[in-house]
Amino acid sequence: MGAGPRPLRHGTQKGTAVLGTQNLALRAAAGAGVVLAVLAGAAPAQAADQRSTIRTTVSCSAGFTGSAELRLERAGSSVWATVTSYKMSSNGRSKGNVNVRIVVPGGPSSVSSNSADAMRQDGAWHALGLTRGYDTSSRAYAEVEFVYDKKLADDPRCFASSVHF
């Protein structure tokens, strides 16, 4: 039979894409501290009940580094983005934020889900499970915002974008 999913490693992003029993090719391009990628060679229009899933890791920096493991899913005209885990550079505080939003390029707006003001900033991976869904038949991508909590100072933030799905 066919080969299994092919892992992607490019810059600060790694992932596996699987659509039914078909593999999807991913092309990644990095720029300005934000990781972007595009799906190439996607299968023709899929039945509404067929689900495609992409797992990937994104990172960004703004005086600190934030990384998130994402699960991106599409079934018919519905998409979901889930931050399954995250890590933020260590400063001993635990009031950071990890937010996820779905963006439809050229669309009217984006939708987001925000974490509690309690994300740990200790350089270790932590489970999260923050999910956002959206109904669109257009291609979309997920964006993860990291807000790094600082004591008695403005909180810096950075954004990391995912593959289109």
NORPEMO-V29605 format. One record per residue. N is the residue number from 0. SS is DSSP state (a for helix, b for strand, c for the rest). PHI is phi in whole degrees, 0 to 359 (NA if undefined). PSI is psi as a letter, one per 30 degrees, with the letter a starting at -180 (NA if undefined). Layout:
N|SS|PHI|PSI ; N|SS|PHI|PSI
This chain:
0|c|NA|a ; 1|c|282|l ; 2|c|289|l ; 3|c|284|a ; 4|c|300|k ; 5|c|262|k ; 6|b|288|l ; 7|b|248|k ; 8|b|226|j ; 9|b|206|k ; 10|c|58|b ; 11|c|260|g ; 12|b|243|k ; 13|b|218|l ; 14|b|184|l ; 15|b|224|k ; 16|b|241|k ; 17|b|222|k ; 18|b|233|j ; 19|c|56|b ; 20|c|257|g ; 21|b|263|k ; 22|b|269|k ; 23|c|252|k ; 24|b|272|k ; 25|b|243|k ; 26|b|242|k ; 27|b|246|k ; 28|b|223|k ; 29|b|248|k ; 30|b|197|k ; 31|c|52|h ; 32|c|76|g ; 33|b|243|k ; 34|b|265|k ; 35|b|237|l ; 36|b|209|l ; 37|b|229|k ; 38|b|284|k ; 39|b|234|k ; 40|c|70|h ; 41|c|295|k ; 42|c|293|l ; 43|c|302|l ; 44|c|318|k ; 45|c|262|l ; 46|c|297|k ; 47|c|302|f ; 48|c|267|f ; 49|c|273|k ; 50|b|251|k ; 51|b|249|k ; 52|b|227|k ; 53|b|234|k ; 54|b|245|k ; 55|b|207|l ; 56|b|239|k ; 57|b|235|l ; 58|b|216|l ; 59|b|207|l ; 60|b|223|k ; 61|c|203|i ; 62|c|84|f ; 63|c|210|l ; 64|b|239|k ; 65|b|239|k ; 66|b|227|k ; 67|b|219|k ; 68|b|266|k ; 69|b|245|k ; 70|b|241|j ; 71|b|249|k ; 72|b|228|k ; 73|b|223|k ; 74|b|219|j ; 75|c|62|b ; 76|c|258|g ; 77|b|244|k ; 78|b|232|l ; 79|b|224|k ; 80|b|235|k ; 81|b|234|k ; 82|b|275|j ; 83|b|279|e ; 84|b|202|l ; 85|b|210|l ; 86|b|213|k ; 87|b|228|k ; 88|c|311|k ; 89|c|280|k ; 90|c|216|g ; 91|c|79|g ; 92|b|259|l ; 93|b|220|h ; 94|b|232|g ; 95|b|284|l ; 96|b|228|k ; 97|b|231|j ; 98|b|243|k ; 99|b|235|k ; 100|b|220|l ; 101|b|254|k ; 102|b|242|k ; 103|c|251|j ; 104|c|305|k ; 105|c|78|f ; 106|c|278|l ; 107|c|290|e ; 108|c|193|a ; 109|b|238|l ; 110|b|235|k ; 111|b|220|l ; 112|b|231|k ; 113|b|248|k ; 114|c|285|l ; 115|c|293|l ; 116|c|279|h ; 117|c|209|g ; 118|b|282|k ; 119|b|284|k ; 120|b|243|i ; 121|c|230|g ; 122|c|77|g ; 123|c|251|l ; 124|c|283|k ; 125|b|226|k ; 126|b|293|k ; 127|b|228|d ; 128|b|77|h ; 129|b|276|j ; 130|b|239|k ; 131|b|225|k ; 132|b|245|l ; 133|b|201|k ; 134|b|263|j ; 135|c|200|k ; 136|c|266|f ; 137|c|279|l ; 138|c|293|k ; 139|c|220|l ; 140|b|217|l ; 141|b|259|k ; 142|b|232|k ; 143|b|250|k ; 144|b|253|k ; 145|b|252|k ; 146|b|246|j ; 147|c|265|j ; 148|c|285|k ; 149|c|235|k ; 150|c|283|k ; 151|c|55|h ; 152|c|206|l ; 153|c|297|k ; 154|c|273|j ; 155|c|290|l ; 156|b|217|l ; 157|b|215|l ; 158|b|234|k ; 159|b|234|k ; 160|b|259|l ; 161|b|260|a ; 162|b|293|l ; 163|b|286|k ; 164|c|214|NA
